[in-house]
Amino acid sequence: MLPASLVGVNFRRELVDAYVRRTFGDTVRSGPFKGMAYPEIFGFGSLQSPKLLGCYEAELHPVFNTLSAYNRFVDVGCDEGYYLVGAALGCPGLELLGFDVSEASRDACRRLAEFNGVADRIAIEGLCTPDRLRSLSAPRTLILIDIEGSEVELLEQTGTGSLAAADVIVETHRVGPTSTADAVIDLLDRTHDITVVTQQVRDPAEFPDLLVLSQLHRFLAQWEGRTAEPWIVARARQTP
């Protein structure tokens, strides 16, 4: 059973999610995936309001605003397809491939793609093996890895030298008492230029319709429920 405090937070989150959907509808409001249809049935992979508002993982928006510079986008741990479907809508010529070990996530990803009319653009597979990941690394490829703490194992087994031609984003996680961030940096720093992207405070004023809510509920509308671990953005190092 959840502690009473968490039960209260979850209840408030449900109220906020319902308000955001009533106010903004089922379409992503802003950000690189603005205009993507995102009905409630697909919002099981993470908290819904930030995705609907378009502020979800806003720290990565500078990268995803440049998707047109890539030929291929690979999403390892694609969940319900927020990134894959958004990328398909924004970049018609982009090759798109997602991986997820969860059958439920793969099914939701396919349905979200169908709902947005881009199912024919997206390939979805199960486990991403090191061999498979190596085969996808090429210039003008962007690889996003978000696999809940298994990122170091995948990178070690793949061999980051094999990923030297691709740009890589890794969401790091806390595994036991330590973060995977240092290990990811150590692996990718050999072949890439590294930027550590830390979480930033959200500004509810970006969405005036939130200002009628209490301070707590405005916070909850943009809260992603994550811990403090950063993202590692690794750009393929240019050689003379």
Summary of the structure (lengths in Angstrom):
residues: 240
radius of gyration: 18.0
end to end distance: 58.8
largest distance: 59.4
contacts: 743
relative contact order: 0.14
helix: 44%
strand: 18%
